């Protein structure tokens, strides 16, 4: 059996962590949907920066719009919205057939707003209104300020993909914001069905400690953190608080594995796909990882719902001198800074190509 289809049967969604105009115009994205059961797609500033800089798909549109007076962020949003609307339309039949569970695309608010809750909420509203698609998530970082915006966005009925989560504690803060937003909607007599996912970044953990731990611990930290977070996720879904909300028709905020491309050339190229199989979750993979998994991936059952050996492995890292809590905060800060840099590079690329 195609391993991508096997994941689908297990109850895990497989999303593509990429979007380019070429994926859309060539029919490649449709092929991935039809043949590999890709059930969603996500984007971020780094993905768009690479897409616009690395190919000529956007050049004519940038020159034409620049000549008409568009520039900078406004011009980029026009391009990105067009791509994501086309992608959302491709996924719409799946979205409708699954009653809103599958078939989502995601667009991120400006990373310049990472510490601005009001600005983040304002942009989330704008992007939601401009996308005009029922299957579009707005990505909001799970930082302290982002969490405030997440609750307000959910209360406003905006589907949210919480990004830049790196630990169980950061995930639980995002989950709490989601639950409060839904509870407030119920109190206000509003529809509780507002979708959300919480994206836990995995591989960056292992990249962050690769030169600081013994060989036997390499490429194990990200999976341990993911398993620990999965246990918290399952515990939340079993809680009375969630069961009460589910009875009103509320949707579970699904846990999503992000940053699942292998960064260590000595490790398996599908390490984080094979290690993170679990029902009621999503794995969003780079295109290279997707093709590798379809080629030689194996699905060997699900992660233990109680987290398996996560706590034991995390203790081994603590014994090796790794402060996991401090590293989680550092990785979130570095992730936000990386998107910020990509955003600035993106603006520079658009300005340069606009000169035509």
Secondary structure, DSSP 8 states (H G I E B T S, - for coil): --HHHHHHHHTEEEEES---HHHHHTSHHHHHHHHH-EEEE---HHHHHHHHHH-STTHHHHHHHHHTT--HHHHHHHHHHHHHHHHHHHHHHHHHHTTTSS-EEEEE--GGGTT-HHHHHHHHHHHHHHH--TTEEEEEE-SHHHHHHHHHHHHTT--EEEEEE-SHHHHHHHHHHHHHHHHHHHHTT------EEEEEE-HHHHHHHTTTS-GGGTT-HHHHHHHHHHHHHHHHHTSHHHHHHHHTT----EEEEE--S---TTS-TTHHHHTT--TTEEEEE-HHHHHHHHHH--------TT-TTHHHHHHHHHHTT--HHHHHHHHHHHHHHHHHHHHHHHHHHHHHHHT-
